Amino acid sequence: MTDVALAAPTDDLTLPAHLDGPELATLIAAKLCHDFISPSGAIMSGLDLLADPTAQDMHDDAIGLITDSARKMVALVQFCRVAFGAATTAERFTADELKGLVEGVTAGGRATIAWHIDVADFGKPQARALVNLAYLTAAALPMGGEAVVSATHDGGRLRLEGRAEGARARLKAEAATGLAGQRLTEGLAGQWIQPYWLWLTVDQAGGALHVEAVEGRVVMTADLPA
């Protein structure tokens, strides 16, 4: 079991140095390319089928593949604009908007998401923290289960919690490293960068991230200014 307050490292010299801006941007760009390649490749496959005179009997299948993949691509782009960037004119986001972004990229997965949001709207850092936390909570349930995402105000603080419960609920080693705010020294960077980005978002907003992982349950809690 781990139950760790994942705040910014201070005098612990065993922790590697944090990433600089260019390295962080490179890793995020690599993750986005990885996520986008599947639906974009499927769209191209559908177009190839439509253009193939010997595959006209697969016309309807091709249209379905293009349609589903285009929807997935749009959902990914909309999610990533809030989760990783600031390429939006909105300064605040409603709970329904953020729920829609997460549900768009987790649709078809084995986990179900229950929302308990008692906050009307969110600023950019808080919105970024919520959508990443919710996504990672669902991702902790590769074999299915329930992800419960909540947001509450406590005085001048905002508490976000993602609780994943299922038979195979777990955090990959890379994800645990990222959520601790530590540089990856081994493993897959693609599995590490989004958890690290969540930690960095919370940390730079003046908050703290806590993680508890036991058999069948993973809980991530972010406490940050409202």
Secondary structure, DSSP 8 states (H G I E B T S, - for coil): -EEEEE----S-TTS-----HHHHHHHHHHHHHHHHHHHHHHHHHHHHHHH-GGGGGGHHHHHHHHHHHHHHHHHHHHHHHHHT---SS-SEEEHHHHHHHHHHHHTTSSEEEEEEE--SEEEHHHHHHHHHHHHHHHHT-TT-EEEEEEEEEETTEEEEEEEEESTT----HHHHHHHTT----SS-HHHHHHHHHHHHHHHHTT-EEEEEEETTEEEEEEEEE-
